[in-house]
Amino acid sequence: MEAPPAAVEGSLRTPPEEGSAAFRALLSRDEPVLALAPMQDVTDLPFWGVLARHGGPDVYWTEYFRVHSTSTLDAPIVRSLVENPTGRPAIAQLIGNDPVALAKAARQLQEYPVAAVDLNLGCPAPVVYRKCAGGGLLREPQRIDAILGALRQAVTRVPFTVKTRVGFSDDGDWDALLALFARHRIDLLTVHGRTVTDMYRSEVRCDWIARAVRAMPCPVLANGNVHSPPRAAQVLRDTGARGLMIGRGCIRNPWIFDQIRDYRRTGGWRQPTGHEVLDYITHLYEVTRPTAGFRERLQVEKMKKYMNFIGEGVSPEFLHRIRRATTREEFFGCCREFLDHDGPMPLLPPALPAHDSTSRASCPSQ
């Protein structure tokens, strides 16, 4: 076994089986599982802490570990596992196309407090899929077969899971992919109900997720555009999924996990006030500041990764203005102008177009 990354060497580690047991318990309970979707350079260790402060999901996914023949485990992502502040299980995600390298990384990760090891087959970023990784692998089922076989053999101490889209440009191979996942006995499948080329532009197809629920012998999580408690309930009804994975929706609205829980219990939920959203943004600014080499302009630019989602739930004018801020004063001056109030904030994104030929099978926009 190779030495751990220097940044975390000597850190206290807990057995991966402990997180694995907690994760399996989540899958066996009656309530739907609520999971944090991985978003590179966004859902990092500081953001985990922010989410936990607002209720948080039941289980956290890491950003993906980039894996190739000469790669080592990314120290900042390992730190998320070692220093996990949430008290909830964390799942390590891998991305790459080399079966041997992926298996090696999976074995190394099982020396850390991981609840499961996950393979990314869904990233739609062109810079990723053009290298035949993430969603790009969906064009090569034979290579997926080899990778799944290598990982299934390597992941022995914790569950082995997969996050995927339904195809690269259409769902023509979806049933064959599901058969492949089932044959390799994965323990959980997360399905984003769009193709890779759909990116995030179209509505999520619940019927594609429901096909996975019917076909797979393991639990299935539904992913994609879950932005409110009623929407969450509708997706669960339409898909039969074991739970939900939420990414952009919880950046825009970190209260969403507790809102979904309240809605299931009471049929209602509390919306945050403008002041609470302002406090969220302020806290996010502070906890994501680098400990060394802080530069105000760079921190303002870094915050725009989050504000691209938060701003959608405020107003187009707010988003337009915040994208042009260059100083802390400009940034928070704009935030105060739009959020210094006690009115409720629904924090909903703009509506998406439905698929023209299959609109009835699409999850509703509200």
N, C-alpha and C positions, 0 to 999 in steps of 0.2 A: 504494500500500500504506500503510495506516495505521501510525502509530508503535506500538511494542510497549507493553504495560502499563508504567507508570512503575516498578513494583516490580522489573522484570527488565530494564529498559532498560540497554543497555551490557553485558549479560551475554554471555559467550562462547557462540556457537551453533555447532553442528555441522550439516552439511547433512542434510536429512531423508532423502536417498537412502541415506546410510550405515546408518541404522536400518532403512530399508525393505529393504535387501539382507540384513541380519541376520534380519529377520522372514521374508523369502521363503526363506532358507536353512533356517529352522526348519520351514517347511511342506513342504520337499522332502526332509527326512531321514526315516529309518526310524522313529525313536522318536516316540511321541505327544507333541504339544505340550502343555505345562502352562502355563496362563495364570491370572493374577490377575483375578478379576471386580471390576468397579467397584462400590464401595459408598459412597454419598455421605456425606461428613464422617467417614469411617472409613479408607478405603484411600488416605490422603493421603501426602505426601512422607515424613513421619517413619515412617509404617507401612511404606512401601516399604523404608526402610533396615533396619527390624526384620526384615522377611521375608528380605532379602538376607543378613542375619547368620545365618539358620537354613537357608540353602540356596536358598530362593526359587524362584519360577516361572521359566519360560523367557522370558516376555513379560508386561509389566505394562500394565494398562488404567488410565487416569486416572479420577478422579471425572468426572461429566459437566459439560461447559460448558453452562450455561443460555443458550439463544440466543433472542432476539426482535428486533424491528425496531430497537430502540435499544440493544441490549446491546453490551458489549465483552468481550473475553476475560478470564476470571477470573484475576487475577494469581497467587493461590496455586497454582492448577492449572498455569498456565504455568511457575511455578517448579519444579514436579515434573518437567516436561519438560527444562528448562534445567539443573537441578541433579541430575538423575537419578543416584543414588548406586549403582545396582545393577549397572551394566555390561551390562545387558540391554535389548533394545528396549522402547520405550514407545509405546502407542497412545492417541491423544486421542479421547475420546468426546464427541459432541454430543447435546443433547436440545432439542427445540423442534418447532414445526409450521409455520414460515414458510420456504418453499423459498429465497427470496431471501436472507434473513438467514442461514440455515444454509450456503448456498453461500459467502457472504461470510466467515463464520467459518472454513469449511474452507480457503479460500484463504489466510487469515491464518495458520492453524496450520501450513501447509506451509512457512512461513518459520522454523519451530522444528524441533528434532530429534525429529520424530515418525516412527514406523515405519509408521503407517497412520492414517486418519481413520475413526472408527466412528460409526454412527448408533444411538441407543438407541430401540428399539421395544418395550421390555420392562418398564420400571419400573412396578411394581404399586401404588405409593403413591397413595392417593386424591387427595392434594393435587396430584399430577402428572397422573394420567390424567383428572381432571375438567377440566383445562385442555387436553385433547386433545393431550397430549404423552406421550412414553414409550409405555407399553402402551395408553394411550387412543387412539393413532392406529390401532390394529388394528381399530377400528370404522369406519375411513374409508379403504378401500383406494385410492380415487381420489386422496386427498391424499398417501398414501404414494407412489403412482406419481409424482406431481409432485415430491415431495421427493427420491426416488431419482434422478429424471432430472436435477434441478438439481445434486445432489451428485456424480453420476457425471461430469458435465461439469466440475465445479469441481476434483475431486480427480484431479490429473494426475501429480504427482511421487511419490506413494506409493500403496499399495493403499487401496481403499475397502471397508470391512467393515460388517456389520450385526449387532447383537445383538437378539434378539427372543424373545418368548414365542410360543406356538403359536396364540393367538387371545385374544379378550377374555374370553368366558365359555364358549366351546366351540371345537372344532377344525373347525367347519364350513367355514371359509374357508382352512384351512391349505394345501391343495393350490394354490389360486388365489394365495395369498401367495407360495408357493415359486416358482410360475411368474413372478410379478412380480419377485422377487429375481433369478431367472435371466435374465430379459429385460434387466435393467439391468446385467448382467455384474459383479456384486459379486465381490470377491476372496476373501472368507471370510464364512461365516455362523455365528454362535454361537446355539444354540437352548437356551433354558431350557424343559425339558419339562413345563411347567405353563401354564395359562391365567392371565390377569391376575387374575381373580376367585379363583383358587385361592390367590393370595398364596404362602405357604410352608407351608400347612396340610396338604396332601395329598402323597402320594408322587409322585415324578417319573415321567412316562410315557416309557419308552425307545422305544416303538414310534413315537411322534410324532417323536422325534429321528431314528430310523432312516428314516422317510419322507423327511426332509430330506436325509439322506445319499444315498439312492437318487435323489432328484430333482435335486439341485443339481450343476452342473458344477464348482463350487468346493469347497474343503475345508470341513468342518463341525466345529465344536467342540460337545461336549455340556456342558451346564451344569445344575446343580441337585442339591444334597444329596449331593455327593461328600465323604464324611467319613472314609474309611479306604482303605488300599491295596487290600484285597479288593474293596471297593465300586468303586473306580476301575477295576480290571480287569474287573469285571462290566459296568459301564456301557460300556466300550470294546468288549467282546464283543457286548453286546446291541444296540448302535447302529451299530457300524462307523465311529464318528466318528474324525476325524483327531487329536483330542486332547480335553482337558478344561479347562474353566474353573471355578475354585474361588473362592468368596467367603467365606461364613460358616465353612466348614470350615477355612480357613487362619487365620482370626482365632482360632478355638477351638484350633487346633493348627498353629502356624507351621512345624512340622517335616514337614508332610504331603507337601510336594513331594519332599523327599529320601526320605521313607518310600516313596512310590510308585516312585521310581527304584530304590531298594534291592529292593523287592518284585519288580519286573520282572527284576532281575538275579539275585536269590538265592532268591526265594520267601519271604523273611522281612523283617522290619523292626524297628528298635529303637524302643521307646516311651520318651518322656522320663520322668524321675523327678519326684516332687513338687517337689524343690528346683529342678530345671530350669524347671518351670512357674512357680515363684515368682520365679526370676531373670528369666524372660520378662516377667512382669507388672511387676516392678520397673523393668526397662529401658524398657518401654513407658510407664510413668508418667513417667519422667525425660525421655525424648526428645519426649514430646508436651506438656511444660510450655511455656507461652508464655514468650518471652524478655522480655516487658514486661507489667506489670500482673498478675503472678501472684497468684492467690487460691486458697488451699488447698481451700476447699469447692467452688469451680467446677472445679478439676482433678479432685477426687474424682468429681464428677458427670460430667465428661467421660469418665473411665475406665469408667464404667458402660456406655457405648456398646460397649466391647470386652467388658466382663465379662458382659454379657447372653449372649454367645456362649461365652466361656471357661467361665463358670459352669455351663453346660449339661453340659460334659464333666467337671465335678468332682462336684457333688451338688446336689439340690434345696435342701437346707438351706444349703449354702454360698451359692447364688445368692440365696436369700431374705435371708440376713444381709448379703451384700455390697451388695444394693440399698438397704439401710437405713443404710449407713455415711455419715457426714457429715464426718469428719475423716480425715487421713492415718493417724493412729494406729489409729482404728477399722477403716479399710480394710485396712491391712497386718496388724493384729492378727488379723483374720478370715482373711486369706490365710495367715499363718503357722500358724494353728491347723489348717487343712485341708491345707497343702502342705509343711510342714516335715518331710519324710521322703524316704527314698530308694526308696520303692516305685514301680513303674511306673504311668503314667497313660495309659489308653487314649484319653481325651479324645473320647469318642463322644457324640453328641446323643441325646435320647430318640427312640424309634421313632415313625415317622409312620404314620397309617392309609393303607392302600392304597385305590385306587378300587374300590368294591364290584363294579361290573360288568365291570371290566377288570383285575383284580388280576394276571392272568398276564402282561399286557403292561407292568406296572409294574416298575421296577427294584427288586430286593430291598432290604430295609432293612438288611441286613448284608453 
